[in-house]
Amino acid sequence: MTRAKAFTRGSGYSEFISAASYGAVGDGTTNDTPAIRAAIAAANAAGGGTVYIPPGTYILNSAGDGFYAIAMSNVNNVRIQGAGEHLTILKVGNSQNVGPMAFTTCSKVAVLDLTLDGNSVNNTTLGVHGIRGQDLSYCLLERIRVINTNGYGMGFQGGDISYLTINDFYIANTDNDGIDFKN
């Protein structure tokens, strides 16, 4: 079942940016990491916004911080919106040995309606989580699937974590716990 999506310019997400307009193609072979990173950076630079990632499989190659392909630091008021957890898939490329997504020192960030696939069969580094957070406040993770990780599905470690909301999620095929909190 596909959910209809309505995008509004309220609630701190004033800009609407499609990752496709930054070059993301979601064809399952192209490295979409730079395009998705650029769209998030543009929303953050505008003071906030919604980064929409259309249906497709987006390959994530190379680590933004050494461990995660989409590594966000000091990002505020940004919403990353997929088309649905079975329609928008962010998948780590073969032999990349990174996790899909991480947040450090972020506030009012939302990730909705997508799948994060660590592609653990083709990546051997242990301890890389599907999504990782540190020093977060007022963040929302909703309607997310996290699959095939060599670490935790979701790991929240270090610093302060306050007002984190996790709703309607699915975690499968992880090498460690589904969700891990260490603070």
Sequence and secondary structure as in RCSB ss.txt:
>XXXX:A:sequence
MTRAKAFTRGSGYSEFISAASYGAVGDGTTNDTPAIRAAIAAANAAGGGTVYIPPGTYILNSAGDGFYAIAMSNV
NNVRIQGAGEHLTILKVGNSQNVGPMAFTTCSKVAVLDLTLDGNSVNNTTLGVHGIRGQDLSYCLLERIRVINTN
GYGMGFQGGDISYLTINDFYIANTDNDGIDFKN
>XXXX:A:secstr
        S TT  EEEEGGGGT   EEEEE HHHHHHHHHHHHHTT EEEEE SEEEEE S SSSSEEEEEES 
EEEEEEES TTTEEEEE TT   EEEEEEEEEEEEEEEEEEE  GGG   TT  SEEEEEEEEEEEEEEEEEEES
S SEEEESS EEEEEEEEEEEEEESS SEEEE 
